[in-house]
Amino acid sequence: MPGYESTQWRGSVISIYREGKVEVDFNVPDGSSRPEKGPGKISSGFLNFSQKLNRDLTISFINTVKPRLYLDGFGATGIRALRAEKETGVRSVVSERSFVSFQKIIENAKSNESQIEIYNEPFESIVSKFHFDFIDVDPYGSVVPFVDIAINYVSNHGYIGFTATDLSVLSGSLKDKNLRRYGTEVLNNSLRHEMGIRNLLGFIARRAATLDCGMEPMISMWHGHYYRVIVRINKSVKDAESSLLNLKHINLHEIKDTVYPDRYIGPIWSGKMNTIFIEKEMVFPSTVYEKTSDFIRKLKNEDMELFFTDLSESMSRRKINLPSTDSVVKISEENGIKVARTHFSPTGFKSDKPLELINTLIQQKKG
């Protein structure tokens, strides 16, 4: 089980965190008894507990595709690269521009008897030194400044993992900033987190195309304060043009439900978000708990339809009481409609016949 302990020694706080097969020493923020949750602040040796699911997802993906050389370009404590080496056997490199964090990573590597390669360099420098076929981009703030660099240097058919924490921008809460940063118009409504991920994927696809590269989303997830996507980069003009076919302007009023405004948004990614489940069976290390692996497997349901069906919004706008989850599943099965829960909303479903699902539930309530 993951664990955390903090002790005082000669006036200093020594904090050890156990996750997977590693233990890391990290810096506790001033005035705090444990690491911060949320997107975090720029500080040396920072460790974010709430990113454990992110790390589990990454380790499981690495264990499945087995890249030749993995880079954690924003090391902090080095926990991601350490876990990659210890739990998947993949050669791992970690880089950190902060000298204090760099020293912390060296200490953590020694205490875990790890052979990871450690560099005190900024991301922009380390990516050009090796032929990485998996590059991890998990900066403080937006991933935008690092997207082109990662795409340019990753190996052909290699993978890039992006962790974005600017959710309020990507999901449309800050419209002007989203337009300036991502060049899109999106709606901030109950579909906001699938909207945010598709906005991010669309941006990556457009930037890849400018470099004559295609982009395939391998796995996509929202959790709390961040979006996590892992994409594959295919370096050819043909793949670039193919990817761009998935960039579309969407009218939710037309394709989802008339409760949404009759207007076009985008351009956003309209294609699949979890290609890995089409290509491979996920191989989970023994360090990833069953609850986590079950959650990750269910991400494949997100490709049943473009945007989930938010029954709460659809029913409440029509002044109809929302049926229970069990009732939705039962009614769907009786009418030959396939449904699955979405991780984007507690009242959301993915369906192979979304419009028919809404109409069927309305009729059941009227009857």
Secondary structure, DSSP 8 states (H G I E B T S, - for coil): --EEEEEEETTEEEEEEEETTEEEEE---TT-SS---SS--S-TT---GGGHHHHHHHHHHHHHH--SEEEESS-TT-HHHHHHHHHH--EEEEE-S-HHHHHHHHHHHHHTT---EEE---HHHHTTTS--SEEEE--SS-SHHHHHHHHHHS-TTEEEEEEE--HHHHTTSSHHHHHHHH--B---STTHHHHHHHHHHHHHHHHHHHTT-EEEEEEEEEETTEEEEEEEEE-SHHHHHHHHTTEEEE-HHHHT-TTS-S--EEEEE-S-S-THHHH------TTS-HHHHHHHHGGGGGGGSSS-EEHHHHHHTTT-----HHHHHHHHHHTT--EEE-TT-TTEEEESSHHHHHHHHHHHHH-
